[in-house]
Amino acid sequence: MFRWLIISLLIMILSLQYRLWFGEANLRQVMQLQHQIDQQRAENDSLSQRNRQLEAEVKDLKSGLSALEERARSELGMVQDGETYYQLVEPDNGR
């Protein structure tokens, strides 16, 4: 009787081990999913940082004219009334 109990317990342990290593959600798949989760978290962190920077820039542009003026000057080359714009051109030595 004791022998059959040990054999049945051994069969159950082996079947559970089989499911653990070769079943539907085996350890290798779990490790791959954990790796994908880590990669996604890293990407989400970088995108969150970018979103915070863009949000700060939008907030600055909405609240202050100095940021808007600085951006217009640097990107669009705008000049205020009463200012003189000088453009320096290097001479063409090829002629």
C-alpha positions as CSV (number, residue, x, y, z in Angstrom):
1,M,0.0,0.0,0.0
2,F,2.8,2.4,1.0
3,R,4.5,1.6,-2.3
4,W,1.5,2.7,-4.4
5,L,1.3,5.9,-2.5
6,I,5.0,6.7,-3.2
7,I,4.6,5.8,-6.9
8,S,1.5,8.0,-7.3
9,L,3.2,10.9,-5.5
10,L,6.2,10.5,-7.8
11,I,4.0,10.5,-10.9
12,M,2.2,13.7,-9.7
13,I,5.5,15.4,-9.1
14,L,6.9,14.4,-12.5
15,S,3.7,15.6,-14.2
16,L,3.9,19.0,-12.5
17,Q,7.6,19.3,-13.4
18,Y,6.7,18.5,-17.0
19,R,4.1,21.3,-17.0
20,L,6.6,23.7,-15.4
21,W,9.3,23.1,-18.0
22,F,7.3,22.2,-21.2
23,G,3.7,23.3,-20.6
24,E,1.7,26.2,-22.0
25,A,3.3,28.9,-19.7
26,N,6.7,27.4,-19.1
27,L,9.7,29.1,-17.4
28,R,11.4,30.1,-20.7
29,Q,8.3,32.0,-21.9
30,V,7.9,33.7,-18.5
31,M,11.5,34.9,-18.7
32,Q,11.0,36.2,-22.2
33,L,7.9,38.1,-21.2
34,Q,9.7,39.5,-18.2
35,H,12.5,40.7,-20.6
36,Q,9.8,42.3,-22.9
37,I,8.3,44.0,-19.9
38,D,11.6,45.5,-18.8
39,Q,12.2,46.8,-22.4
40,Q,8.8,48.3,-22.5
41,R,9.3,50.0,-19.1
42,A,12.6,51.5,-20.3
43,E,10.9,52.8,-23.4
44,N,8.0,54.2,-21.4
45,D,10.4,56.0,-19.0
46,S,12.2,57.7,-21.9
47,L,8.9,58.7,-23.5
48,S,7.6,60.0,-20.2
49,Q,10.7,62.1,-19.8
50,R,10.2,63.5,-23.4
51,N,6.6,64.2,-22.6
52,R,7.6,66.1,-19.4
53,Q,10.0,68.2,-21.4
54,L,7.4,69.0,-24.1
55,E,4.8,69.8,-21.4
56,A,7.2,72.2,-19.7
57,E,8.0,73.9,-23.1
58,V,4.3,74.2,-23.9
59,K,3.6,75.6,-20.4
60,D,6.4,78.1,-20.8
61,L,5.2,79.2,-24.3
62,K,1.7,79.7,-23.0
63,S,2.6,81.6,-19.9
64,G,5.5,83.8,-20.9
65,L,6.2,86.0,-23.9
66,S,9.9,85.8,-23.4
67,A,10.1,82.1,-24.4
68,L,7.9,82.8,-27.4
69,E,10.0,85.8,-28.4
70,E,13.2,83.8,-28.1
71,R,11.8,81.0,-30.2
72,A,10.6,83.4,-32.9
73,R,14.1,85.1,-33.0
74,S,16.1,81.9,-33.2
75,E,13.9,79.9,-35.5
76,L,12.2,82.5,-37.6
77,G,14.7,85.3,-37.5
78,M,12.2,87.9,-36.3
79,V,13.2,91.4,-35.2
80,Q,11.3,93.8,-32.9
81,D,10.3,97.3,-33.9
82,G,13.2,99.7,-33.5
83,E,15.8,97.0,-33.8
84,T,18.3,96.9,-36.7
85,Y,19.1,93.6,-38.3
86,Y,22.6,93.0,-39.6
87,Q,23.4,90.0,-41.7
88,L,27.1,89.1,-42.1
89,V,28.0,87.4,-45.3
90,E,31.4,85.9,-45.9
91,P,33.0,87.0,-49.2
92,D,33.1,84.5,-52.1
93,N,36.7,83.9,-52.9
94,G,36.0,81.8,-55.9
95,R,35.4,84.8,-58.3
